Amino acid sequence: MSISFKLFKPSFLWAAKPSDDPLQKHIVSYGRLWRSAVMLTALSAILPLFAITWIDYNVSRKAVLSETMERTSRTVSNTRRTISGFLAERKSALDFIVHDNMIEDLMDPLRLAVILENLQKAFGGVTDIGVIDATGRQVAYIGPYYLEGKDYSGQKWFRKVIEKGIFVSDVFLGFRNEPHLVIAVKYDLPDGTFYVLRTSVDTDQLNDLLSNLELSAHGNAFIINGQGILQTTAANREKNFEKITIPVPPFSSKTEVFQYDEPGKETLIVGYAYIPDTPFILMIAKNKSDLMKVWHKTRLQIFLFLSGGILIVMVGVIGFATYFVNNIYLADQRRIKTLHQVEYANKLASIGRLAAGVAHEINNPLAIINEKSGLIKDIFLLKQQYAHDEKLIGLVDSIHDSVARCGAITRQLLSFARHMDSSFQPVDLEKVIQGVIGFLSKEAEYRNIAVSVHVSPDIPQFESDLGKLQQILLNLVNNAFAALAEGGRLDISALKYNDTHIRIIVADNGCGIPAKDLKQIFEPFFSTKTNAGGTGLGLSITYSLVQELGGAIDVASEPGIGTTFTITLPRAIGKNLQPKH
């Protein structure tokens, strides 16, 4: 039957009414359960859709706005790195020059002219270069202006380069009355004095860097100083050296983005970044209404999606509700079948226990009958008057035969009961461990859990209950897997404890067990994973099985580090070890 056919004609529609079977008296009405599931699931799914139509505008709008601000932040960060690199190259070049040339070489006009030419070829935009002594007087100069002998001692940039050793100035007009910035480095001489090597860089390259950015139609990129004065050109904004209307943002070591409502104008999205070791602040301003046009186009698509979503949800709810209720019905049928099997197994176990009891009770009087009948026969054989009485001797032999027959029957009953008890046999421990790990190998592979097994080669085969030993190891490995996160590790090792016992260690690096819970983990129905489906019986059963094998189990754990279970078992039947718990 195809899946689509099952969705419309599930098994529970033809389910028979509950019979007088006690196991079926509390079976639910699957039709009513199906209707309830459809109604509740549909309401749970459709109401949020209607709620989404209510809140969708603001949520989606914020998402688009957040994306826009993130994009602005990335643009500012990338541009800041570009400008920082632009200035760093020139600072590094000057620093290299002062360390690569003697002061006498720099005072030579021909040498200084060659240096300026090399700077212009390498970087461009370098207008001139000059050497200034400790008094602030320019003692050597190469450039298009007559600045040799100029006194810079009163200039702010000169005082700052003396203080910091290297300096990048604001953009200013200076003696030449042209927008430029100064990059200067200080070099200390052996005689205790110093000189400053400075160069002027025009702002055309900075303007070109900013104008080439891909911004929206009304976007703007510009540089200001700490007072909010424009250092570069900005389309549709104030001219150079004028204060911008946007307030100077607070210092931040990283890129920041904020919204600003210009008085009488549109709302702006402004991103800014302080350029390290300079007085500059890079700013990018974009018109918010232009950036949000994408949202207005998307809104219609969202409403269409919601309308179609309601239809799809209803089809899906009906289909899945039918599928799951049908599975519940089938699971109930399997449960009833399993309960019958368990009931049958319990009856067999009861019969087995009864058979064992009956056999033992019958064997005692049978032994007495056999003994007394043998004594009677011996007495008859001693007296001649009875020794040749074939009928009498035959009756006594008949008693012996009947006793023998009853003995055979009781032995069969005991054999039947014995199959329900433990069975000890030689055990190869490494094969047992590998067999248990084999059950969970797929889960370990899927969750990337590393499992290692090390069994000491000096452990021979020993007598134990194979079934119980397998169950002990399986319970502990399952417990470890439940505690392990993806990529965890499980180590199982076995070694000789002494001449009569072996020790098995199961260690994981999972979540661990709190100290307050360690004393209770072997108690029935105590579980730290109740919400995850734990029953609290696994370790309790494991503890009981270890005791039944004459062994002991111990645990050590630390939250966040892992848990280690240590099992000590006898190598032969009867070599019991006093349990520690």
C-alpha positions in Angstrom: 0.0 0.0 0.0 1.5 3.3 -1.0 2.1 6.1 1.6 -0.5 8.4 0.0 -3.1 5.7 0.3 -2.3 5.1 3.9 -2.7 8.8 4.7 -6.3 8.6 3.6 -7.2 5.1 4.6 -5.1 4.3 7.6 -5.4 1.0 9.5 -7.2 2.4 12.5 -10.3 3.3 10.5 -11.0 -0.4 10.2 -9.8 -1.2 13.7 -12.1 -3.6 15.6 -13.8 -2.4 18.8 -11.9 -3.3 22.0 -12.6 -6.9 23.0 -13.0 -8.3 26.4 -9.3 -8.9 26.5 -8.0 -7.1 29.7 -5.0 -5.8 27.8 -7.4 -3.9 25.4 -9.8 -2.4 27.8 -8.0 0.9 28.0 -7.4 1.3 24.2 -8.1 4.9 23.1 -10.6 6.0 20.4 -8.2 6.5 17.5 -10.8 8.5 15.5 -11.2 11.0 18.3 -7.5 11.1 18.8 -7.0 11.8 15.1 -9.5 14.6 15.1 -7.9 16.1 18.2 -4.5 15.9 16.7 -5.6 17.6 13.5 -7.4 20.4 15.3 -4.6 21.1 17.9 -1.8 20.7 15.3 -3.6 22.9 12.8 -4.2 25.6 15.4 -0.6 25.4 16.6 0.7 25.8 13.1 -1.7 28.3 11.6 -1.9 30.7 14.6 1.8 31.4 14.4 1.4 32.1 10.7 -1.2 34.7 11.4 1.0 36.0 14.1 3.8 36.2 11.6 1.7 38.4 9.3 1.2 40.7 12.3 4.9 41.0 13.3 6.5 40.1 10.0 6.8 43.8 8.9 9.0 44.8 11.9 11.0 41.6 12.1 11.8 41.5 8.4 12.4 45.2 8.4 14.9 44.9 11.2 16.6 42.0 9.4 17.0 44.1 6.2 18.2 47.0 8.3 20.6 44.8 10.2 22.0 43.4 6.9 22.3 47.0 5.6 24.2 48.1 8.7 26.4 45.0 8.5 27.2 45.7 4.9 28.0 49.3 5.8 30.3 48.1 8.6 32.2 45.8 6.2 32.7 48.7 3.7 34.0 51.0 6.5 36.3 48.3 7.8 37.8 47.5 4.4 38.2 51.2 3.6 39.9 51.8 6.9 42.4 49.1 6.2 43.1 50.6 2.8 43.6 54.1 4.2 45.7 52.8 7.1 47.9 50.9 4.6 48.2 54.1 2.4 49.5 56.1 5.4 51.6 53.2 6.8 53.5 52.8 3.6 54.6 56.5 3.6 55.5 56.4 7.3 57.6 53.3 6.8 59.3 54.9 3.8 60.3 57.9 5.8 61.5 55.8 8.7 63.6 53.7 6.3 65.1 56.9 4.8 66.3 58.3 8.2 67.9 55.0 9.1 69.5 54.4 5.7 71.0 57.8 5.3 73.4 60.0 7.3 72.3 63.5 8.2 75.1 64.8 5.9 73.5 62.8 3.0 70.1 64.3 3.7 71.5 67.8 3.8 72.9 67.3 0.3 70.3 68.8 -2.2 71.2 66.3 -4.9 70.7 63.3 -2.6 67.5 64.7 -1.2 66.2 65.3 -4.7 66.9 61.7 -5.6 65.0 60.5 -2.5 62.0 62.7 -3.4 62.0 61.4 -6.9 62.0 57.8 -5.7 59.1 58.6 -3.3 57.1 60.1 -6.1 57.7 57.1 -8.3 56.9 54.6 -5.6 53.8 56.2 -4.0 52.8 59.3 -6.0 51.2 62.3 -4.3 54.4 63.2 -2.4 54.8 67.0 -3.0 58.1 67.8 -1.3 60.6 66.6 1.4 62.5 68.6 3.9 64.9 68.3 6.9 64.2 70.3 10.0 66.7 70.8 12.8 66.0 70.7 16.5 65.2 74.5 16.5 62.3 74.0 14.0 64.1 75.6 11.1 64.0 73.8 7.7 67.7 73.4 6.8 67.2 71.3 3.6 64.2 71.3 1.3 63.3 69.9 -2.2 60.0 70.8 -3.7 58.0 73.3 -5.7 57.8 75.9 -3.0 60.4 78.2 -1.4 60.3 76.7 2.0 64.0 76.4 2.9 64.7 78.3 6.1 61.1 78.3 7.1 60.6 78.2 10.9 58.1 75.4 12.0 58.8 75.7 15.7 55.4 77.2 16.2 53.5 74.7 14.2 51.4 72.2 16.1 52.6 69.3 14.0 56.2 70.0 14.7 55.6 69.9 18.5 53.7 66.6 18.2 56.4 64.9 16.1 59.0 65.9 18.8 56.7 64.4 21.4 55.7 61.1 19.6 58.6 60.5 17.3 56.3 60.0 14.3 53.3 62.0 13.3 50.5 62.3 10.8 48.9 65.7 10.7 45.4 66.9 9.9 44.8 68.1 6.4 45.6 71.8 6.4 46.6 74.7 4.0 49.9 75.7 5.5 52.4 78.1 3.9 51.5 76.9 0.4 47.7 77.5 0.8 46.9 74.0 -0.6 45.2 71.1 1.2 47.8 68.6 2.2 48.9 66.6 5.2 52.3 66.2 6.8 54.0 63.0 7.6 57.1 63.5 9.8 59.6 61.3 11.6 62.1 62.2 14.3 65.6 60.8 14.3 67.9 61.2 17.4 71.6 62.0 16.7 74.5 60.7 18.7 75.3 64.2 20.0 72.0 64.4 21.8 70.2 66.6 19.2 67.8 65.4 16.6 66.3 66.3 13.2 63.0 65.7 11.6 62.4 64.4 8.1 59.0 65.5 6.8 57.1 65.2 3.6 53.9 66.7 2.3 51.2 64.4 0.8 48.4 65.9 -1.2 44.9 64.7 -0.5 44.0 63.8 -4.1 44.8 60.1 -3.6 42.7 60.0 -0.5 39.8 61.6 -2.3 40.2 59.1 -5.2 40.2 56.2 -2.7 36.9 57.4 -1.3 35.2 58.3 -4.5 35.9 54.9 -6.0 33.8 53.1 -3.3 30.7 51.4 -4.6 28.0 53.2 -2.5 24.3 53.8 -3.1 23.2 56.8 -5.2 23.0 59.0 -2.1 25.9 57.4 -0.2 28.9 59.4 0.9 32.4 58.5 2.1 34.6 61.2 3.8 37.2 61.7 6.5 36.9 64.1 9.4 39.2 64.9 12.3 38.5 64.9 16.0 36.7 68.2 15.8 34.3 67.1 13.0 36.1 69.1 10.3 36.1 67.7 6.8 39.5 66.5 5.7 38.4 65.3 2.2 35.8 66.2 -0.3 32.2 64.9 0.2 29.5 65.0 -2.4 26.4 66.9 -1.3 28.0 67.8 2.0 30.0 70.6 3.4 33.2 71.8 1.8 36.7 71.0 3.0 37.6 72.4 6.4 33.9 72.9 7.3 32.3 71.2 10.3 29.8 68.5 9.3 26.3 68.4 10.7 26.7 64.8 12.0 28.0 64.8 15.5 31.5 63.4 16.1 31.1 59.8 17.2 32.8 58.5 20.4 36.1 56.7 20.1 35.9 53.0 19.4 38.7 50.6 18.5 36.4 48.8 16.1 34.0 49.8 13.3 30.6 51.1 14.5 27.3 51.8 12.8 24.5 54.0 14.0 21.4 55.8 12.7 21.2 59.6 12.6 18.2 61.8 11.9 19.4 64.9 10.2 17.3 67.9 11.1 14.8 68.5 8.3 16.4 65.7 6.2 16.3 62.0 5.7 17.5 59.4 8.3 21.0 58.3 7.7 22.9 55.1 8.4 26.3 56.1 9.4 29.3 53.9 9.7 32.6 55.1 11.2 36.1 53.9 12.2 39.0 55.7 13.9 42.2 55.2 11.8 44.9 54.2 14.2 47.9 56.6 14.9 46.2 59.4 12.9 43.8 62.2 13.8 41.4 60.9 11.1 37.9 59.4 11.4 36.5 57.6 8.3 32.8 58.0 7.9 30.3 56.5 5.4 26.8 58.0 5.4 23.9 56.4 3.4 20.3 57.4 2.9 18.2 54.9 4.9 15.1 55.1 2.7 17.1 54.2 -0.4 18.5 51.2 1.3 15.1 49.9 2.5 13.6 49.7 -1.0 14.5 46.1 -1.1 12.3 45.5 1.9 9.2 47.0 0.2 9.6 44.6 -2.7 10.0 41.6 -0.4 7.0 42.4 1.7 4.5 41.4 -1.1 6.3 38.1 -1.6 6.1 37.4 2.2 2.3 37.8 2.2 1.9 35.5 -0.8 4.1 33.0 0.9 1.9 33.1 4.1 -1.3 32.6 2.1 0.2 29.5 0.4 1.7 28.4 3.6 -1.7 28.0 5.3 -2.9 25.7 2.6 0.3 23.6 2.7 0.2 23.5 6.5 -3.4 22.1 6.4 -2.4 19.4 4.0 0.7 18.5 5.9 -1.1 18.5 9.3 -3.8 16.1 8.1 -1.2 13.9 6.5 1.1 13.8 9.4 -1.6 13.5 12.0 -3.0 10.5 10.1 0.5 9.0 9.8 1.3 9.3 13.5 -2.1 8.2 14.8 -1.8 5.2 12.6 1.6 4.5 14.0 0.2 4.8 17.5 -2.5 2.3 16.6 0.1 -0.2 15.1 2.4 0.3 18.1 -0.5 -0.5 20.4 -1.2 -3.6 18.5 2.5 -4.6 18.8 2.4 -3.7 22.5 -0.6 -6.0 23.1 1.2 -8.7 21.2 4.3 -8.2 23.3 2.4 -8.2 26.5 0.8 -11.5 25.5 4.3 -12.8 24.9 5.6 -11.5 28.2 2.5 -13.0 29.9 3.3 -16.3 28.2 7.0 -16.1 29.2 6.0 -15.4 32.8 3.7 -18.4 32.8 6.6 -20.5 31.5 8.9 -19.1 34.2 6.3 -19.8 36.9 5.9 -23.3 35.5 9.6 -23.7 35.6 9.9 -22.6 39.2 6.9 -24.8 40.1 8.5 -27.7 38.3 11.7 -27.3 40.2 9.9 -27.1 43.5 7.7 -30.1 42.7 10.8 -32.1 41.5 12.7 -31.4 44.7 9.6 -32.2 46.9 8.9 -35.5 45.1 12.6 -36.6 45.1 12.7 -36.7 48.9 9.7 -39.2 49.4 10.9 -41.1 46.3 14.3 -41.6 47.9 12.6 -42.9 51.1 10.3 -45.3 49.1 13.3 -46.5 47.1 15.2 -47.2 50.3 12.4 -48.9 52.1 11.4 -51.0 49.2 15.1 -52.1 48.8 15.1 -53.0 52.5 11.9 -55.0 52.2 13.3 -56.9 49.2 16.5 -57.7 51.1 14.5 -59.0 54.1 12.4 -61.2 51.7 15.5 -62.6 50.1 16.9 -63.6 53.5 13.9 -65.7 54.3 13.4 -68.8 52.2 9.7 -68.7 52.5 9.6 -65.4 50.6 12.8 -65.7 48.5 11.1 -68.0 46.0 7.8 -66.2 46.0 8.0 -64.7 42.5 4.8 -62.7 42.9 6.0 -61.0 46.0 9.4 -60.3 44.7 7.8 -59.0 41.5 5.7 -56.6 43.4 8.8 -55.2 45.1 10.6 -54.9 41.8 7.5 -53.1 40.4 7.9 -50.5 43.3 11.6 -50.1 42.2 10.6 -49.6 38.6 8.0 -47.0 39.5 10.4 -45.1 41.7 13.0 -45.1 38.8 10.3 -43.8 36.4 9.4 -41.0 38.8 13.0 -40.2 39.2 13.4 -39.8 35.5 10.4 -37.5 35.4 11.7 -35.3 38.1 15.1 -35.1 36.4 13.3 -33.9 33.3 11.5 -31.3 35.3 14.8 -30.1 36.9 16.4 -30.0 33.5 13.5 -27.8 32.2 13.8 -25.4 35.2 17.6 -25.3 34.9 17.4 -23.6 31.5 15.9 -20.6 33.2 18.8 -20.2 35.5 22.3 -18.8 34.9 24.7 -20.8 32.9 28.5 -20.5 33.5 30.9 -21.3 30.7 34.4 -20.4 29.5 34.5 -16.8 28.3 37.0 -15.0 25.9 36.8 -11.5 27.3 38.2 -9.7 24.2 35.6 -11.4 22.0 32.8 -10.4 24.4 33.9 -6.8 24.5 34.3 -6.6 20.7 30.9 -8.2 20.2 29.3 -5.5 22.5 31.1 -2.7 20.7 29.9 -4.2 17.4 26.3 -3.5 18.4 27.1 0.2 18.7 29.7 0.6 16.0 27.3 2.5 13.6 26.4 5.0 16.3 30.0 5.5 17.2 30.9 6.1 13.6 27.9 8.5 13.1 28.7 10.6 16.2 32.5 10.4 15.5 33.1 8.7 18.9 36.6 7.1 19.2 36.4 3.7 20.8 39.5 1.9 21.9 39.7 -1.6 23.4 42.8 -3.0 25.1 42.7 -6.5 26.7 45.9 -7.6 28.4 47.2 -10.7 26.7 47.8 -12.5 30.0 44.1 -12.8 30.7 43.1 -16.4 29.8 39.6 -17.7 29.3 37.7 -17.7 32.6 34.4 -19.0 33.8 31.4 -16.6 33.9 27.9 -16.1 32.7 28.2 -14.9 29.2 24.8 -13.4 28.9 25.1 -11.4 32.1 28.6 -10.2 31.2 27.3 -9.0 27.8 24.5 -7.2 29.5 26.8 -5.5 32.0 29.1 -4.2 29.2 26.3 -3.2 27.0 24.7 -1.2 29.8 27.9 0.6 30.6 28.7 1.4 26.9 25.2 2.7 26.4 25.6 4.9 29.5 28.9 6.2 28.2 27.5 7.0 24.8 24.6 8.9 26.4 27.2 11.1 28.2 29.5 11.7 25.3 29.2 14.6 22.9 30.1 14.3 19.2 33.8 13.6 18.8 34.1 12.1 22.3 36.2 9.1 23.4 35.5 5.8 25.1 38.3 3.5 26.4 37.7 -0.1 27.5 40.6 -2.0 29.0 40.9 -5.3 30.9 43.8 -6.6 33.0 44.6 -9.1 35.7 43.8 -7.7 39.1 45.4 -10.6 41.0 45.7 -14.3 40.7 42.0 -14.9 41.2 40.3 -11.8 39.7 40.3 -9.6 36.6 39.5 -6.0 36.3 37.5 -4.3 33.4 37.7 -0.5 33.1 35.2 1.5 31.0 36.2 5.2 30.8 34.7 8.1 28.8 35.4 11.8 28.5 31.8 12.8 28.6 29.8 15.3 30.8 30.5 13.4 34.0 28.4 12.9 37.1 28.0 15.5 39.9 29.5 14.4 43.2 26.1 14.6 44.9 24.7 12.0 42.5 27.5 9.5 42.7 26.2 7.8 45.8 22.8 7.2 44.2 23.5 6.2 40.6 23.2 2.4 41.5 19.8 2.9 43.2 16.7 1.8 41.2 14.8 4.5 39.3 17.5 7.2 40.0 18.4 8.9 36.8 20.1 12.1 35.8 18.5 11.9 32.3 14.8 11.7 33.3 13.9 14.4 30.8 15.8 12.5 28.0 14.0 9.3 28.6 16.1 7.7 31.3 14.4 5.1 33.5 17.0 4.8 36.2 17.2 1.0 35.9 20.3 0.5 33.7 23.0 1.0 36.3 20.8 -0.6 39.0 20.5 -3.8 36.9 24.2 -3.6 36.0 25.1 -3.5 39.7 22.9 -6.5 40.4 24.4 -8.5 37.6 27.9 -7.8 38.7 27.0 -9.0 42.2 25.4 -12.1 40.8 28.7 -12.9 39.1 30.5 -12.5 42.4 32.1 -9.2 41.5 32.2 -5.6 42.5 31.7 -2.3 40.6 33.1 1.1 41.4 32.7 4.5 39.8 34.8 7.7 39.7 33.6 10.8 37.9 34.2 14.6 37.5 31.8 17.0 35.7 33.2 18.1 32.5 36.1 15.6 32.6 34.4 12.2 32.3 33.4 9.0 34.1 35.2 5.7 34.8 33.5 2.5 35.8 35.7 -0.3 37.3 34.4 -3.9 37.4 36.3 -6.6 39.3 35.2 -10.1 38.5 36.4 -13.6 39.7 38.2 -15.8 37.2 36.4 -18.9 38.5 33.1 -19.8 40.0 33.0 -19.4 43.8 35.8 -16.8 43.9 33.5 -14.0 45.2 34.7 -10.5 45.9 32.9 -8.5 48.5 31.1 -5.7 46.7 32.0 -2.1 47.6 28.5 -0.7 47.2 
